[in-house]
Amino acid sequence: MAAKRDNFGSHFAAIMAMAGSAIGLGNIWRFPYVVGQNGGAAFIVVYLFSAVFLCIPIFLSEALIGKRTQLSTFGAMEALAPGRKWKWLGFLTVFTPLIILSYYSVVGGWSLEYLLKALSFSFTSADVTQEGLSADFSGFISSTWAPLFFHTVFMLINAFVLMAGVKGGIEKFTKITTPLLFVLVVVIMAYSMSLPGAGAGISYLLKPDFTKLTPYSVLSAMGQAFFSLSLGVGCILTYGSYLKKDSDLLTTGLSTSLFDLCFALIAGFAIMPAVFAAGIEPGAGPGLIFETLPFIFSKMGAGMPVVSGIIAIIFFITIVFAALTSSISMLETGVAYLVDQKHLARGKAIAILFTGCWALGVLCCLSFGPMADVKILGLTVFDLCDKMTANFLMTFGSLLFTLFVGWRMKKSDVYDEFTNGGSLRTSVKVFGFVYFLIKFVAPVVIGVIFITTLVM
Ligand code: TRP
């Protein structure tokens, strides 16, 4: 057992680190493109519903288990339900984030490449066209070496940050970059919405057409909500275990969820209007923002090339940081497991996981180029890793966490941990409602959507 675990220095730092895990490529890259693939506003309605009625109870369940046991996933399940099958949930949660990391790192690598492009002011020169930008992007991702190189660099940065530990590494990063990114996305949103032709994008996000919803798109909306908050895979549990014993779970949970939700919506309004203004297909898939953002910067650049060039640079720097604060949280879950349970040295744990994720990431990376024809269940390796984790493993994990807290833990223990022994007034007041969401609403809704998708 690790003798003394790192704690977050302050409550603010804990919230920022959890928000750092939550806010990432999921908000800026994934949200706009899955909205585009699933028909727009109706999808967002389901997403909002999931965020409030499902994500908050799941977040609280996970953070509560972590805070109570001060252990990472596997150990936490063992401690609360010794000798039971629940410990397999611990296993699931160690592996899922690692699969996610392998493809997340590929997109992190794309962001690095785009940062370099921004540094050379290549989006703001007078002769960029939308066709050119799109061709550039597809040329880049379908090539072999460049994306592999950037994927590798992205993974290496993760390993270095994690070597520095919780206080030295993760905290310092998140405190500065997360708020900065928020400001930038707001600026870009304002600009994007003012582009000629942006109106169609805005109504795409605001006028729901529920006939477009299928059971699978409902599952995807729920999966996206879970993905965005890093739920169901033990990330929040692990960060919860770094919370001080007197931390207020409700405030932490609500602020993180709200912040993350606003971030995704703002990113949607930053990207979608420009997608329509540029005449890009909203369902274009994982490359959506990489084709759209340069377009925004180039339009901005027409009037003020230097300003727009600088905004592009700062923007891609903060995206890279947002991606990193999320990806380190994925690696951290596995590292915490190997250190706490297998008593490996931190460095060794990082080296092992790094190698595994990097290798799977190579396959994801090549699935846009040389391995584009390799399909499993009709999906490329990249899509398979993405859909399998976000839509299935995370939903399944989330279901199990709420069942665990709602049905396996003693209600009095849950109450104690949630209200810090009855000392938090607001938490005491809302406990009944929150407990109802955890025990009944979340498991039933997730279960029904899950099963409907499987049978339809
Ligand atoms: N939530 C992060 C994002 O929106 C991604 C992320 C971090 C994540 N940790 C995770 C996703 C664990 C799934 C599981 O970018």
Residues whose N, C-alpha, C, O or C-beta is under 5 A from the ligand:
A	BS01	LIG	S21 A22 I23 G24 L25 G26 N27 P97 I100 F227 S228 L229 S230 L231 V233 C235 S326 S329 M330
